[in-house]
Amino acid sequence: MAPWPSSTLNYRSFSWIIVDPTDGRLICEQRGARAVRSLRSVVVAGGGAAGVAAAETLRREGHEGSLVLLCDEPALPYDRPPLSKQVLTGAWEPGRTELRDEDHYAGLDVRLVRGRATGLDAGRGLVRVEGASDLPFDGLVIATGLRPRRLPQGRGLAGVHVLRELPEALELRAALAAARRAVVVGAGFLGLEVAASARAMGLEVTVADPLPVPMMRQVGPRVGAAVADLHRARGVDLRMGAGVKEMAGEDGRVTAVTLSDGTTVPADVVLVAVGAAPAVEWLRGSGLPLGDGLECDEHCRAAPGIYGAGDVASWINPRYGRRMRLEHRMNATDQGTAAALNLLQGDVKPFAPLPYFWSDQYDVKIQAHGVFPEESDVTIEEGSVEDGRFVALYRSGGELTGVLGWNLPARVMPYRKRLLEQWRPR
């Protein structure tokens, strides 16, 4: 039987430390009111907002061992929301999307490794990297994000695009600049933001989606109808209730999209924006729980020493008592921070956020806090849809579940406070 670790008082810093008497290795250190695990090597897999937040938090909160940020793109970690807007229209060049510059990572002693994670040996503590050496770890944060879904129609045709990464945004920007007619398949956030950008660039734009109104799953039918009016007023041809039947091409390039209602729409460029799937292919066979993403507990923990964050992570949100996975920019940063804290300090705090998302379309800023069940009762609490400025409240079973602001960002905040006060952590 192994001996119990021994505790020692560090008189220099007045901190408690716990060492293993078998080899003298530091196991745990108490800094003020915080216990900091001593980890030799932490790997953060994923160079997006969640991964960067995790790496920064680890250093800020006292991790002194090796720290690797594994990025599967050659560029420095960057912000994704501008890709469908400022980058696409040419208002921003790529460098402006960088989350931090190279000196920042060097100053934190974070080693940036470029490569794609291809496998995980959780038992041996190794991340497999395509074309590179394995990365050893005794602490791991998985923040590998999403992969865009594609359609079988149009495969192999030039001019058919998806948008998730910076190179894809630049390819789409160049294609739109040379085009006259664009078809967007999918009327969610991404598709509509690209539609707005394409209209700003002077293109004829058609948006097709099988659902009855845009953003139906995100905001429901009433606000979705307002979104439809917004885009139609800006000249977008909305084909709601129509999916894609086939795509036609000439000389290997897309020329038209035939919809499920039998109509055919000419197209020089097609964007497929039908959602994305958690990037967990590399985790298959690792023994980690996989479902709708990497399944984690309320502390973002998937297994001892392994945590998930951002779009890839499905976790139990104590605020709602159920599992959820959020593809929202602010959640990525918040969950990356929470996962790193719990890895380092020992599951000290459940991650129980109030979901928040936003979308910028034309001159409209949509901000939403909470959750928006399909059966919600929606009331316009302030302003009016006709005036283009309103606050909508969502209730389910008589309880306030969400608030949405349409060009009224300040007026949303009191309702957000009410939502926060409806739940208190134990």
Secondary structure, DSSP 8 states (H G I E B T S, - for coil): -----EEEEETTTTEEEEE-TTT--EEEEEETTEEEE--SEEEEE--SHHHHHHHHHHHHTT--SEEEEEESSSS--B-SGGGGTHHHHTSS-GGGGBSS-HHHHHHTT-EEEES-EEEEETTTTEEEETTS--EE-SEEEE---EEE---STTTT-BTEE--SSHHHHHHHHHHHHT-SEEEEE--SHHHHHHHHHHHHTT-EEEEEESSSSTTHHHHHHHHHHHHHHHHHHTT-EEEET--EEEEEEETTEEEEEEETTS-EEE-SEEEE-S-EEE--GGGTTS---BSSSEEE-TTSEEETTEEE-GGGEEEEETTTTEEE----HHHHHHHHHHHHHHHHHTS-S------EEEEEETTEEEEEEE---TT-EEEEEEEETTTTEEEEEEEETTEEEEEEEES-HHHHHHHHHHHHHT----
